[in-house]
């Protein structure tokens, strides 16, 4: 009887070890980063639903939004003071913030872009450019980045009805010259090109944040639902796919870079997890 109990205990221990190791299975890192060892910074209560971040000046000046209020917050990684904020619009489902070098832009989930006027002043407001309505069904967006080679803001579908049949995720361009959206996608990310997509929690590629690497000039795309980090060139060609650890990435909704290549990824909080920003130091490869 004792032998049977000992055998059952041994099987239980092995099973638990397997379960504990499984979430980290197939985790990989882009060149220059060690994804297994981030530096973690907790986010204050006012930004538990943090939806996007931009590195601005230094680590005490990240610009961020949450997905409910029309406010831009200034986040210091080590500050103990309340985050200053500037209200640019009505409450809504805001998903991404980016800086073109001249303008601050906030993406709403319906594809509308809010160009923020007078940020850091008492008269902050925004000018809204609506995504054109078409006959191709509903569209939802969470990720966007600025492409200086096109002088355009690229907005990436998270859930666009016409993508399902194409088995690809579409990206549209908003020209900073004409202030108009492209009527058709400028490129798309075929599911077949994303190597780890089939084993992810969703069979569709659903980006939640994006940013251009300042040194590599590649686009890093975070997909929260898929728990993937996908790297592409500026034309949309998929170059790498990396699985993200469920231990570190509860709900990644923002990504940005310091000029030296250090990468920061923000996680939205929930009832069990506190929102945070993870820092990954960049070590350029020869």
KEZASE-141891 format. One record per atom (N, C-alpha, C, O): x, y, z. Coordinates in steps of 0.1 Angstrom, whole numbers, padded with zeros to 4 digits, always signed. Example, Ala and Ser with C-alpha at 12.3 -4.5 7.8 and 13.67 -1.06 7.14 Angstrom:
<rs>
+0132-0057+0078 +0123-0045+0078 +0132-0033+0078 +0142-0033+0085 +0128-0022+0071 +0137-0011+0071 +0129+0000+0079 +0134+0011+0080 
</rs>
This chain:
<rs>
+0008-0012+0000 +0000+0000+0000 +0009+0013+0000 +0006+0022-0007 +0020+0012+0008 +0029+0023+0009 +0035+0026-0005 +0037+0037-0009 +0039+0015-0011 +0045+0016-0024 +0036+0023-0035 +0040+0031-0043 +0023+0019-0034 +0013+0025-0043 +0011+0040-0040 +0011+0048-0050 +0011+0044-0027 +0010+0058-0024 +0022+0066-0028 +0021+0077-0033 +0034+0060-0027 +0046+0066-0031 +0047+0068-0046 +0051+0078-0051 +0042+0058-0053 +0041+0059-0068 +0032+0070-0072 +0035+0077-0081 +0020+0071-0066 +0010+0081-0070 +0016+0095-0067 +0014+0104-0074 +0023+0096-0055 +0029+0109-0052 +0040+0113-0062 +0041+0125-0065 +0048+0104-0066 +0058+0106-0076 +0052+0111-0089 +0057+0120-0095 +0041+0104-0094 +0034+0108-0106 +0029+0122-0105 +0030+0130-0114 +0023+0126-0093 +0017+0139-0091 +0028+0150-0092 +0026+0160-0098 +0040+0147-0086 +0051+0157-0086 +0055+0159-0100 +0058+0170-0104 +0057+0148-0108 +0062+0149-0122 +0051+0157-0130 +0055+0165-0138 +0039+0155-0128 +0028+0162-0135 +0028+0176-0132 +0027+0185-0141 +0030+0180-0119 +0030+0194-0115 +0042+0201-0122 +0041+0212-0126 +0054+0194-0122 +0065+0200-0128 +0063+0202-0143 +0068+0212-0148 +0056+0193-0149 +0053+0195-0163 +0044+0207-0166 +0046+0214-0176 +0034+0208-0157 +0025+0220-0159 +0032+0233-0156 +0030+0243-0163 +0041+0233-0147 +0049+0245-0144 +0058+0249-0155 +0061+0261-0157 +0064+0239-0162 +0073+0242-0172 +0066+0245-0186 +0072+0252-0194 +0055+0240-0187 +0048+0241-0200 +0046+0256-0205 +0048+0259-0217 +0042+0265-0196 +0040+0279-0200 +0052+0285-0206 +0051+0295-0214 +0064+0280-0202 +0077+0286-0207 +0082+0278-0219 +0093+0282-0224 +0075+0268-0223 +0080+0260-0234 +0081+0268-0247 +0071+0275-0250 +0091+0267-0255 +0093+0273-0268 +0095+0288-0267 +0093+0295-0277 +0097+0294-0255 +0100+0308-0254 +0113+0311-0260 +0123+0304-0258 +0113+0322-0268 +0126+0326-0275 +0127+0341-0274 +0118+0348-0271 +0139+0346-0278 +0142+0360-0277 +0147+0366-0290 +0154+0359-0297 +0143+0378-0294 +0149+0384-0305 +0164+0387-0302 +0168+0388-0291 +0172+0388-0313 +0187+0390-0311 +0188+0403-0303 +0182+0414-0307 +0197+0403-0293 +0200+0415-0286 +0192+0416-0273 +0194+0425-0265 +0182+0407-0271 +0174+0408-0259 +0174+0394-0251 +0176+0384-0257 +0171+0395-0238 +0169+0383-0230 +0155+0384-0224 +0153+0390-0214 +0145+0378-0231 +0131+0379-0227 +0128+0372-0214 +0118+0375-0208 +0137+0364-0209 +0135+0356-0197 +0139+0365-0185 +0136+0360-0173 +0145+0376-0186 +0149+0384-0175 +0146+0399-0176 +0155+0407-0178 +0133+0403-0175 +0130+0417-0176 +0131+0424-0162 +0132+0417-0152 +0132+0437-0163 +0131+0445-0151 +0117+0450-0151 +0112+0456-0160 +0110+0448-0139 +0096+0451-0138 +0093+0464-0130 +0099+0466-0119 +0084+0472-0136 +0080+0484-0129 +0065+0484-0128 +0058+0483-0138 +0060+0485-0116 +0045+0485-0114 +0040+0499-0117 +0046+0509-0116 +0027+0499-0122 +0020+0511-0127 +0010+0515-0116 +0003+0506-0110 +0008+0528-0114 -0001+0532-0104 -0016+0529-0108 -0019+0526-0119 -0024+0530-0098 -0038+0526-0099 -0046+0533-0111 -0054+0528-0117 -0042+0546-0113 -0049+0554-0123 -0046+0549-0138 -0054+0553-0147 -0037+0539-0139 -0034+0534-0153 -0034+0519-0153 -0026+0513-0160 -0043+0513-0145 -0044+0498-0145 -0048+0493-0159 -0046+0481-0162 -0055+0501-0167 -0059+0497-0180 -0051+0504-0190 -0056+0509-0200 -0038+0504-0188 -0028+0510-0197 -0029+0504-0211 -0028+0491-0212 -0029+0512-0221 -0032+0507-0234 -0021+0510-0245 -0021+0504-0255 -0012+0519-0242 -0002+0522-0251 +0009+0531-0244 +0006+0538-0235 +0021+0530-0249 +0032+0538-0243 +0042+0543-0254 +0043+0536-0264 +0048+0554-0251 +0058+0560-0259 +0069+0565-0250 +0067+0573-0241 +0082+0560-0253 +0093+0566-0246 +0095+0580-0251 +0096+0583-0263 +0096+0589-0241 +0098+0603-0244 +0108+0610-0235 +0105+0611-0223 +0119+0614-0240 +0130+0620-0232 +0138+0610-0224 +0150+0608-0226 +0131+0604-0214 +0139+0595-0205 +0128+0586-0198 +0116+0586-0201 +0133+0578-0188 +0124+0568-0181 +0114+0575-0171 +0106+0568-0166 +0115+0588-0169 +0105+0595-0162 +0095+0602-0170 +0087+0609-0166 +0096+0600-0184 +0087+0606-0193 +0082+0597-0204 +0085+0598-0215 +0075+0586-0199 +0067+0578-0209 +0054+0585-0210 +0047+0589-0201 +0049+0586-0223 +0036+0591-0225 +0027+0579-0228 +0030+0570-0235 +0015+0579-0221 +0006+0567-0222 -0008+0571-0221 -0012+0582-0219 -0017+0561-0225 -0031+0563-0224 -0037+0551-0217 -0030+0540-0216 -0050+0552-0213 -0057+0540-0209 -0069+0538-0219 -0071+0547-0227 -0076+0527-0218 -0086+0525-0228 -0100+0529-0225 -0110+0525-0231 -0101+0539-0216 -0114+0544-0212 -0115+0559-0213 -0126+0564-0216 -0105+0566-0210 -0105+0581-0208 -0097+0587-0220 -0087+0582-0224 -0102+0599-0224 -0095+0606-0234 -0084+0615-0228 -0084+0627-0229 -0074+0608-0222 -0063+0615-0215 -0050+0609-0219 -0049+0597-0221 -0040+0618-0220 -0026+0613-0221 -0019+0615-0208 -0019+0626-0202 -0013+0605-0203 -0006+0605-0190 +0009+0605-0192 +0014+0600-0202 +0016+0612-0183 +0031+0611-0182 +0035+0602-0171 +0032+0604-0159 +0041+0591-0175 +0044+0580-0165 +0059+0580-0162 +0068+0579-0172 +0063+0581-0150 +0077+0579-0145 +0078+0565-0140 +0070+0561-0131 +0088+0558-0144 +0089+0544-0139 +0092+0543-0124 +0088+0533-0118 +0098+0553-0119 +0102+0552-0105 +0095+0563-0096 +0098+0564-0084 +0086+0570-0102 +0080+0581-0095 +0070+0576-0084 +0064+0565-0086 +0069+0583-0074 +0059+0580-0063 +0047+0590-0063 +0038+0589-0055 +0048+0599-0073 +0038+0610-0074 +0027+0606-0084 +0029+0597-0092 +0015+0612-0083 +0005+0609-0093 +0009+0613-0106 +0017+0622-0108 +0005+0606-0116 +0009+0609-0130 +0002+0621-0135 -0011+0622-0134 +0009+0631-0140 +0002+0643-0147 -0005+0638-0159 -0001+0628-0165 -0016+0645-0163 -0023+0641-0175 -0029+0653-0182 -0031+0664-0176 -0032+0651-0195 -0038+0662-0203 -0050+0656-0210 -0048+0646-0217 -0061+0661-0209 -0073+0656-0215 -0075+0661-0230 -0075+0673-0232 -0075+0652-0239 -0076+0656-0253 -0089+0653-0260 -0092+0658-0270 -0098+0645-0253 -0111+0642-0259 -0120+0635-0250 -0117+0633-0238 -0132+0631-0255 -0142+0625-0246 -0137+0610-0243 -0128+0605-0249 -0144+0605-0233 -0141+0591-0230 -0144+0582-0242 -0153+0584-0249 -0136+0571-0243 -0138+0562-0254 -0129+0550-0253 -0121+0549-0244 -0129+0542-0263 -0120+0530-0263 -0107+0533-0271 -0106+0530-0283 -0098+0539-0264 -0085+0543-0270 -0075+0532-0268 -0074+0526-0257 -0067+0529-0278 -0059+0517-0278 -0044+0520-0280 -0036+0512-0275 -0040+0530-0287 -0025+0532-0290 -0022+0547-0290 -0030+0555-0293 -0009+0550-0286 -0004+0563-0288 +0009+0562-0295 +0017+0553-0293 +0012+0573-0303 +0025+0573-0310 +0029+0587-0312 +0021+0597-0312 +0042+0589-0315 +0047+0602-0318 +0055+0602-0331 +0063+0593-0333 +0051+0611-0340 +0057+0611-0354 +0070+0619-0354 +0077+0620-0364 +0073+0626-0343 +0084+0635-0342 +0079+0650-0343 +0085+0659-0339 +0066+0651-0348 +0060+0664-0349 +0046+0664-0342 +0042+0673-0335 +0039+0653-0344 +0026+0652-0338 +0025+0640-0328 +0032+0630-0329 +0016+0642-0318 +0012+0631-0310 -0002+0626-0315 -0011+0633-0318 -0003+0612-0317 -0015+0607-0323 -0020+0595-0314 -0012+0587-0309 -0033+0595-0312 -0040+0584-0304 -0049+0577-0313 -0057+0583-0320 -0049+0564-0313 -0057+0555-0321 -0069+0550-0312 -0068+0545-0301 -0081+0551-0318 -0093+0546-0312 -0096+0532-0318 -0092+0530-0330 -0103+0524-0311 -0105+0510-0316 -0113+0509-0329 -0112+0499-0336 -0120+0520-0333 -0128+0520-0345 -0119+0524-0357 -0124+0526-0368 -0106+0527-0354 -0097+0531-0365 -0095+0546-0366 -0086+0551-0373 -0103+0554-0359 -0102+0569-0359 -0089+0573-0353 -0084+0567-0343 -0082+0583-0358 -0070+0588-0353 -0073+0602-0347 -0078+0611-0354 -0068+0604-0335 -0069+0617-0328 -0055+0624-0328 -0046+0619-0321 -0053+0634-0336 -0041+0642-0336 -0042+0652-0325 -0051+0661-0325 -0034+0650-0314 -0035+0658-0302 -0029+0672-0305 -0017+0674-0309 -0037+0682-0301 -0032+0696-0302 -0028+0702-0289 -0036+0700-0279 -0017+0708-0288 -0013+0715-0275 -0011+0706-0263 -0015+0710-0252 -0005+0694-0266 -0002+0686-0255 +0008+0693-0245 +0017+0701-0250 +0007+0691-0233 +0015+0697-0222 +0010+0711-0219 +0017+0719-0212 -0001+0715-0224 -0007+0729-0222 -0020+0728-0215 -0026+0717-0213 -0026+0739-0211 -0039+0739-0204 -0050+0739-0215 -0062+0738-0211 -0047+0739-0227 -0057+0740-0238 -0056+0727-0247 -0058+0729-0259 -0052+0716-0242 -0051+0704-0250 -0064+0700-0256 -0074+0700-0249 -0064+0696-0269 -0076+0692-0276 -0071+0682-0286 -0059+0678-0286 -0080+0678-0296 -0076+0669-0306 -0084+0671-0319 -0096+0676-0318 -0078+0668-0330 -0086+0668-0343 -0087+0654-0347 -0078+0646-0347 -0100+0650-0350 -0103+0636-0353 -0104+0633-0368 -0110+0641-0375 -0097+0622-0372 -0098+0618-0386 -0104+0603-0386 -0097+0594-0381 -0116+0602-0391 -0123+0590-0390 -0119+0580-0401 -0116+0583-0412 -0118+0567-0397 -0115+0557-0406 -0127+0555-0416 -0138+0555-0411 -0125+0555-0429 -0136+0554-0438 -0145+0542-0437 -0140+0531-0435 -0158+0544-0437 -0167+0533-0436 -0168+0526-0450 -0170+0533-0460 -0167+0513-0450 -0168+0506-0463 -0179+0495-0462 -0187+0495-0453 -0179+0486-0472 -0189+0476-0473 -0183+0462-0469 -0189+0452-0471 -0171+0463-0463 -0164+0450-0460 -0166+0445-0445 -0159+0437-0441 -0176+0451-0439 -0179+0446-0425 -0172+0454-0414 -0165+0464-0417 -0173+0450-0402 -0167+0457-0391 -0152+0456-0390 -0146+0446-0395 -0146+0466-0384 -0132+0466-0382 -0128+0471-0368 -0134+0480-0363 -0118+0464-0362 -0113+0468-0349 -0098+0469-0349 -0092+0460-0355 -0093+0480-0343 -0078+0482-0343 -0073+0484-0329 -0080+0490-0321 -0061+0480-0327 -0054+0482-0314 -0040+0487-0316 -0034+0493-0307 -0034+0484-0327 -0019+0486-0329 -0017+0496-0341 -0024+0496-0351 -0007+0505-0339 -0004+0515-0349 +0011+0519-0347 +0016+0519-0335 +0017+0524-0357 +0031+0529-0356 +0033+0539-0367 +0026+0539-0377 +0043+0548-0366 +0047+0557-0376 +0058+0552-0384 +0068+0548-0379 +0056+0552-0398 +0066+0548-0407 +0072+0561-0414 +0065+0567-0423 +0084+0565-0411 +0089+0577-0417 +0092+0576-0432 +0093+0586-0439 +0094+0564-0437 +0097+0562-0451 +0085+0565-0459 +0086+0569-0471 +0073+0563-0454 +0060+0567-0461 +0055+0580-0456 +0045+0585-0462 +0060+0585-0445 +0054+0596-0438 +0040+0594-0435 +0031+0602-0437 +0037+0582-0430 +0024+0577-0427 +0023+0570-0414 +0032+0563-0409 +0011+0570-0408 +0008+0562-0396 +0001+0549-0401 -0008+0550-0408 +0007+0538-0397 +0002+0525-0401 -0007+0520-0390 -0003+0518-0379 -0020+0517-0393 -0029+0511-0384 -0032+0496-0388 -0034+0493-0399 -0031+0487-0378 -0031+0473-0381 -0044+0467-0375 -0048+0470-0363 -0051+0460-0383 -0064+0453-0379 -0061+0444-0367 -0051+0436-0367 -0070+0444-0357 -0070+0433-0347 -0081+0423-0351 -0079+0411-0350 -0092+0429-0355 -0104+0420-0359 -0112+0427-0370 -0121+0434-0367 -0108+0424-0382 -0115+0430-0394 -0122+0419-0402 -0116+0409-0405 -0134+0421-0404 -0143+0410-0410 -0137+0404-0423 -0138+0392-0425 -0132+0413-0432 -0128+0408-0445 -0114+0401-0444 -0110+0396-0454 -0107+0401-0432 -0095+0394-0431 -0096+0379-0429 -0088+0371-0433 -0108+0375-0424 -0110+0361-0421 -0109+0352-0433 -0103+0341-0432 -0115+0356-0444 -0114+0348-0456 -0100+0348-0462 -0096+0338-0469 -0093+0359-0461 -0080+0361-0467 -0069+0353-0459 -0058+0351-0464 -0073+0350-0446 -0063+0344-0437 -0050+0352-0436 -0039+0347-0437 -0053+0365-0434 -0042+0375-0433 -0047+0387-0425 -0059+0389-0425 -0038+0394-0418 -0042+0406-0411 -0038+0418-0419 -0026+0419-0422 -0047+0427-0421 -0045+0439-0430 -0039+0451-0422 -0042+0452-0410 -0032+0459-0429 -0027+0472-0424 -0030+0483-0434 -0028+0481-0446 -0035+0494-0428 -0038+0506-0436 -0029+0517-0433 -0023+0518-0422 -0028+0527-0442 -0019+0538-0440 -0027+0551-0439 -0036+0553-0447 -0023+0560-0430 -0029+0573-0429 -0017+0583-0432 -0008+0584-0425 -0019+0590-0444 -0008+0599-0449 -0008+0611-0440 -0018+0618-0438 +0004+0615-0435 +0006+0627-0427 +0006+0639-0437 +0006+0650-0432 +0007+0636-0450 +0007+0647-0460 -0007+0651-0463 -0011+0663-0463 -0015+0641-0468 -0028+0644-0472 -0038+0643-0461 -0050+0648-0462 -0034+0637-0450 -0043+0635-0438 -0055+0626-0442 -0067+0629-0438 -0053+0616-0450 -0063+0607-0455 -0058+0592-0453 -0046+0590-0454 -0068+0583-0452 -0065+0569-0451 -0064+0563-0465 -0071+0568-0474 -0056+0553-0466 -0056+0545-0479 -0069+0538-0480 -0073+0532-0470 -0075+0538-0491 -0088+0531-0493 -0087+0515-0492 -0096+0509-0488 -0075+0510-0495 -0072+0496-0494 -0060+0493-0485 -0052+0503-0483 -0059+0481-0480 -0047+0478-0472 -0034+0481-0480 -0033+0478-0492 -0024+0486-0473 -0011+0488-0480 -0003+0475-0480 +0006+0473-0488 -0006+0466-0471 +0000+0453-0471 -0008+0445-0460 -0016+0450-0453 -0004+0432-0459 -0011+0423-0450 -0001+0413-0445 +0010+0411-0451 -0004+0407-0433 +0005+0397-0427 -0002+0383-0429 -0011+0380-0421 +0002+0375-0438 -0004+0362-0440 -0002+0353-0428 +0009+0353-0422 -0012+0346-0424 -0011+0338-0412 +0000+0327-0414 +0007+0323-0405 +0001+0322-0427 +0011+0312-0430 +0025+0316-0427 +0034+0308-0426 +0027+0329-0427 +0041+0334-0425 +0045+0336-0410 +0056+0338-0407 +0035+0334-0402 +0037+0336-0387 +0038+0322-0381 +0028+0315-0379 +0051+0318-0379 +0054+0304-0376 +0047+0298-0364 +0043+0286-0364 +0045+0306-0353 +0040+0300-0341 +0025+0303-0339 +0019+0301-0329 +0018+0309-0349 +0004+0313-0348 -0005+0301-0346 -0014+0302-0338 -0002+0290-0353 -0011+0278-0352 -0012+0273-0338 -0023+0267-0335 -0002+0274-0330 -0002+0269-0317 -0006+0279-0306 -0005+0277-0294 -0009+0291-0311 -0013+0302-0301 -0028+0301-0298 -0035+0293-0304 -0032+0308-0287 -0046+0307-0283 -0056+0311-0294 -0068+0308-0292 -0052+0318-0304 -0062+0322-0315 -0055+0318-0328 -0043+0320-0330 -0063+0314-0338 -0058+0310-0351 -0057+0322-0360 -0051+0322-0371 -0062+0334-0355 -0061+0346-0362 -0051+0355-0356 -0050+0355-0343 -0043+0362-0363 -0033+0371-0358 -0039+0384-0354 -0045+0391-0362 -0039+0387-0340 -0046+0399-0335 -0036+0408-0327 -0035+0407-0315 -0030+0417-0335 -0020+0426-0329 -0026+0436-0318 -0038+0440-0320 -0019+0439-0308 -0024+0448-0297 -0015+0460-0296 -0019+0470-0289 -0003+0460-0302 +0006+0472-0301 +0017+0470-0311 +0021+0459-0315 +0024+0481-0315 +0035+0480-0324 +0044+0493-0323 +0039+0503-0318 +0056+0491-0327 +0066+0502-0326 +0078+0498-0335 +0081+0487-0337 +0084+0509-0341 +0096+0507-0349 +0109+0507-0341 +0111+0516-0333 +0117+0497-0342 +0130+0497-0335 +0139+0508-0340 +0141+0509-0353 +0144+0516-0332 +0152+0528-0336 +0165+0525-0343 +0171+0533-0350 +0171+0513-0340 +0184+0509-0345 +0182+0499-0357 +0189+0501-0367 +0174+0489-0355 +0172+0479-0365 +0163+0483-0376 +0164+0478-0387 +0155+0493-0374 +0145+0498-0384 +0135+0487-0387 +0130+0486-0399 +0132+0479-0378 +0122+0468-0380 +0110+0471-0371 +0111+0479-0361 +0098+0465-0374 +0086+0468-0367 +0084+0456-0357 +0084+0444-0361 +0083+0459-0345 +0080+0449-0334 +0065+0450-0331 +0060+0460-0327 +0058+0439-0333 +0043+0438-0331 +0040+0429-0320 +0044+0417-0320 +0033+0433-0309 +0029+0425-0298 +0014+0421-0301 +0006+0429-0305 +0011+0408-0299 -0002+0403-0301 -0006+0396-0287 -0002+0385-0284 -0014+0404-0279 -0018+0399-0266 -0025+0386-0266 -0022+0377-0259 -0035+0385-0274 -0044+0373-0275 -0035+0361-0279 -0037+0350-0274 -0027+0363-0289 -0018+0352-0294 -0006+0349-0285 +0000+0339-0286 -0003+0359-0276 +0010+0358-0268 +0022+0357-0277 +0030+0348-0275 +0023+0365-0287 +0034+0365-0296 +0040+0379-0298 +0034+0389-0296 +0053+0378-0301 +0060+0390-0306 +0065+0387-0320 +0073+0379-0323 +0059+0395-0330 +0062+0393-0344 +0070+0405-0349 +0067+0416-0346 +0081+0402-0356 +0090+0412-0361 +0089+0412-0376 +0090+0402-0383 +0087+0424-0382 +0086+0425-0396 +0095+0436-0402 +0100+0444-0394 +0096+0437-0415 +0103+0449-0420 +0092+0459-0423 +0080+0457-0420 +0096+0471-0428 +0086+0482-0430 +0076+0479-0441 +0066+0487-0443 +0079+0469-0449 +0069+0466-0460 +0059+0455-0456 +0051+0451-0464 +0060+0451-0443 +0051+0441-0438 +0055+0426-0439 +0048+0417-0435 +0068+0424-0444 +0073+0410-0445 +0076+0405-0431 +0084+0411-0424 +0071+0393-0427 +0074+0388-0414 +0088+0382-0414 +0091+0374-0423 +0096+0386-0404 +0110+0381-0403 +0112+0371-0392 +0119+0362-0393 +0105+0374-0381 +0107+0365-0369 +0094+0364-0361 +0085+0373-0362 +0092+0353-0354 +0081+0352-0345 +0086+0346-0332 +0093+0336-0332 +0082+0352-0321 +0086+0347-0308 +0074+0345-0298 +0066+0354-0297 +0074+0334-0291 +0063+0332-0282 +0066+0339-0269 +0078+0340-0264 +0056+0346-0263 +0058+0353-0251 +0054+0345-0239 +0044+0337-0239 +0061+0347-0228 +0059+0339-0216 +0046+0344-0209 +0043+0356-0207 +0037+0334-0206 +0025+0337-0198 +0028+0342-0184 +0019+0349-0178 +0039+0339-0179 +0043+0343-0166 +0046+0359-0166 +0042+0365-0156 +0052+0364-0176 +0055+0378-0176 +0045+0387-0184 +0043+0399-0182 +0037+0380-0193 +0028+0388-0201 +0014+0384-0199 +0008+0375-0206 +0008+0390-0189 -0007+0388-0187 -0015+0393-0198 -0024+0386-0203 -0013+0406-0201 -0021+0412-0212 -0013+0424-0218 -0015+0435-0215 -0003+0421-0226 +0006+0431-0232 -0002+0440-0242 -0007+0435-0252 -0002+0453-0239 -0010+0462-0247 -0002+0474-0253 -0008+0483-0259 +0011+0475-0249 +0019+0486-0254 +0034+0482-0256 +0039+0473-0249 +0040+0488-0265 +0055+0486-0267 +0061+0499-0272 +0055+0506-0280 +0073+0501-0268 +0081+0513-0272 +0096+0510-0270 +0100+0500-0264 +0104+0519-0276 +0119+0517-0275 +0125+0530-0271 +0120+0541-0274 +0136+0529-0263 +0145+0541-0260 +0154+0542-0273 +0155+0532-0280 +0160+0554-0275 +0169+0555-0286 +0180+0545-0287 +0185+0542-0298 +0185+0540-0275 +0196+0530-0275 +0191+0516-0278 +0199+0507-0278 +0178+0514-0280 +0173+0501-0283 +0166+0494-0272 +0160+0483-0274 +0167+0499-0260 +0161+0492-0248 +0146+0492-0251 +0140+0501-0256 +0140+0480-0249 +0125+0478-0252 +0117+0478-0239 +0121+0472-0229 +0105+0484-0240 +0096+0484-0229 +0082+0479-0234 +0077+0483-0244 +0076+0470-0226 +0063+0464-0230 +0054+0466-0218 +0058+0462-0207 +0042+0471-0220 +0033+0474-0209 +0022+0463-0208 +0018+0458-0219 +0019+0459-0196 +0008+0449-0194 -0004+0456-0187 -0002+0463-0177 -0016+0454-0192 -0028+0459-0186 -0030+0450-0173 -0028+0438-0173 -0036+0457-0163 -0039+0449-0151 -0053+0443-0151 -0061+0447-0159 -0055+0435-0141 -0069+0429-0139 -0071+0426-0124 -0063+0431-0116 -0081+0419-0121 -0083+0416-0107 -0072+0408-0100 -0070+0409-0088 -0064+0401-0107 -0054+0392-0102 -0040+0398-0104 -0030+0394-0097 -0038+0407-0114 -0025+0412-0118 -0025+0427-0117 -0034+0434-0121 -0014+0432-0113 -0012+0447-0113 -0005+0451-0126 +0004+0444-0131 -0010+0462-0132 -0004+0466-0145 +0011+0469-0142 +0015+0474-0132 +0019+0467-0153 +0033+0469-0151 +0039+0473-0165 +0033+0471-0175 +0052+0477-0164 +0060+0480-0176 +0072+0472-0175 +0079+0473-0165 +0075+0463-0185 +0087+0455-0184 +0098+0461-0193 +0096+0465-0204 +0110+0461-0188 +0121+0467-0195 +0131+0456-0199 +0135+0447-0191 +0135+0456-0212 +0145+0446-0217 +0156+0454-0223 +0155+0461-0233 +0168+0453-0217 +0180+0460-0222 +0184+0454-0235 +0184+0442-0238 +0189+0463-0244 +0193+0459-0257 +0208+0458-0257 +0216+0466-0253 +0213+0446-0262 +0227+0443-0264 +0229+0440-0279 +0228+0429-0283 +0233+0450-0287 +0235+0449-0301 +0244+0437-0304 +0254+0435-0298 +0240+0429-0314 +0248+0417-0318 +0258+0421-0329 +0255+0429-0338 +0270+0416-0329 +0280+0419-0340 +0276+0414-0353 +0283+0416-0363 
</rs>
